[in-house]
Amino acid sequence: MLQDCLQSGVLAMMTIAEDRKETLSQMVDAFKFIEQQAGLVNALSEPGNMIDEARSDEVKIADVMSSIRLLHKSILKKEQKEKLMKYGN
């Protein structure tokens, strides 16, 4: 339990920013760094993730990373769309 709290705390400290876009950008960068140091997420995932395994409260890092990347991409697209609407082509 303590190790999990320390890991999430370190990630949170790496991604402190004043707005959501910058926070997500820093999280994407932090995950890229982790992948460079530890390897690709698919290589890190555990084999045998079957539906009928015992339930746990674990969250897979691949799920977190893909969610953060998706949020970051959606914010960038929204911002780009707003700029196009404001300034035109």
C-alpha positions as a Markdown table, in Angstrom:
| # | Residue | x | y | z |
|---|---|---|---|---|
| 1 | Met | 0.0 | 0.0 | 0.0 |
| 2 | Leu | 2.8 | 2.5 | 0.9 |
| 3 | Gln | 4.6 | 1.8 | -2.3 |
| 4 | Asp | 1.5 | 2.6 | -4.3 |
| 5 | Cys | 1.0 | 5.9 | -2.4 |
| 6 | Leu | 4.6 | 6.9 | -3.0 |
| 7 | Gln | 4.3 | 6.1 | -6.8 |
| 8 | Ser | 1.1 | 8.1 | -7.3 |
| 9 | Gly | 2.6 | 10.9 | -5.2 |
| 10 | Val | 5.7 | 11.1 | -7.3 |
| 11 | Leu | 3.6 | 11.2 | -10.5 |
| 12 | Ala | 1.4 | 13.9 | -9.0 |
| 13 | Met | 4.5 | 16.0 | -8.1 |
| 14 | Met | 5.9 | 15.6 | -11.6 |
| 15 | Thr | 2.6 | 16.9 | -13.1 |
| 16 | Ile | 1.8 | 20.0 | -11.1 |
| 17 | Ala | 0.6 | 22.9 | -13.3 |
| 18 | Glu | -1.7 | 25.8 | -13.2 |
| 19 | Asp | -4.1 | 24.6 | -15.9 |
| 20 | Arg | -5.5 | 21.2 | -17.0 |
| 21 | Lys | -3.8 | 21.3 | -20.5 |
| 22 | Glu | -0.3 | 21.8 | -19.0 |
| 23 | Thr | -0.9 | 19.1 | -16.3 |
| 24 | Leu | -1.9 | 16.6 | -19.0 |
| 25 | Ser | 1.0 | 17.6 | -21.1 |
| 26 | Gln | 3.4 | 17.0 | -18.2 |
| 27 | Met | 1.7 | 13.6 | -17.5 |
| 28 | Val | 2.2 | 12.5 | -21.1 |
| 29 | Asp | 5.8 | 13.5 | -20.9 |
| 30 | Ala | 6.2 | 11.7 | -17.6 |
| 31 | Phe | 4.7 | 8.5 | -19.1 |
| 32 | Lys | 7.0 | 8.8 | -22.1 |
| 33 | Phe | 10.0 | 9.0 | -19.7 |
| 34 | Ile | 8.8 | 6.0 | -17.8 |
| 35 | Glu | 8.4 | 4.0 | -21.0 |
| 36 | Gln | 11.9 | 5.0 | -22.2 |
| 37 | Gln | 13.3 | 3.8 | -18.9 |
| 38 | Ala | 11.2 | 0.7 | -18.2 |
| 39 | Gly | 10.1 | -0.4 | -21.7 |
| 40 | Leu | 6.8 | -0.4 | -23.5 |
| 41 | Val | 3.6 | -0.8 | -21.6 |
| 42 | Asn | 2.7 | -3.9 | -23.5 |
| 43 | Ala | 5.9 | -5.6 | -22.5 |
| 44 | Leu | 5.3 | -4.6 | -18.9 |
| 45 | Ser | 1.7 | -6.0 | -18.7 |
| 46 | Glu | 1.1 | -9.2 | -16.9 |
| 47 | Pro | 0.2 | -12.3 | -18.8 |
| 48 | Gly | -3.1 | -14.1 | -18.2 |
| 49 | Asn | -5.4 | -11.2 | -17.6 |
| 50 | Met | -8.6 | -13.3 | -17.8 |
| 51 | Ile | -12.0 | -12.1 | -16.8 |
| 52 | Asp | -12.6 | -14.9 | -14.3 |
| 53 | Glu | -9.5 | -14.1 | -12.2 |
| 54 | Ala | -10.0 | -12.9 | -8.7 |
| 55 | Arg | -11.1 | -9.3 | -8.4 |
| 56 | Ser | -8.7 | -6.6 | -7.3 |
| 57 | Asp | -8.6 | -2.9 | -7.0 |
| 58 | Glu | -5.6 | -2.6 | -9.3 |
| 59 | Val | -5.6 | -0.2 | -12.2 |
| 60 | Lys | -3.4 | -1.2 | -15.1 |
| 61 | Ile | -0.8 | 1.4 | -16.1 |
| 62 | Ala | -1.6 | 0.9 | -19.8 |
| 63 | Asp | -5.3 | 2.0 | -19.1 |
| 64 | Val | -4.1 | 5.1 | -17.2 |
| 65 | Met | -1.6 | 6.1 | -19.9 |
| 66 | Ser | -4.1 | 5.7 | -22.7 |
| 67 | Ser | -6.8 | 7.7 | -20.8 |
| 68 | Ile | -4.3 | 10.5 | -20.1 |
| 69 | Arg | -3.2 | 10.6 | -23.7 |
| 70 | Leu | -6.8 | 10.6 | -24.9 |
| 71 | Leu | -7.7 | 13.5 | -22.6 |
| 72 | His | -4.6 | 15.5 | -23.7 |
| 73 | Lys | -5.4 | 14.9 | -27.4 |
| 74 | Ser | -9.0 | 16.0 | -26.9 |
| 75 | Ile | -8.1 | 19.2 | -25.2 |
| 76 | Leu | -5.6 | 20.0 | -27.9 |
| 77 | Lys | -8.2 | 19.4 | -30.6 |
| 78 | Lys | -10.8 | 21.5 | -28.8 |
| 79 | Glu | -8.3 | 24.3 | -28.4 |
| 80 | Gln | -7.4 | 24.1 | -32.1 |
| 81 | Lys | -11.0 | 24.1 | -33.1 |
| 82 | Glu | -11.7 | 27.2 | -30.9 |
| 83 | Lys | -8.7 | 29.0 | -32.6 |
| 84 | Leu | -10.1 | 28.2 | -36.0 |
| 85 | Met | -13.5 | 29.5 | -35.0 |
| 86 | Lys | -12.1 | 32.7 | -33.6 |
| 87 | Tyr | -9.6 | 33.6 | -36.3 |
| 88 | Gly | -10.9 | 31.7 | -39.3 |
| 89 | Asn | -8.8 | 29.7 | -41.7 |
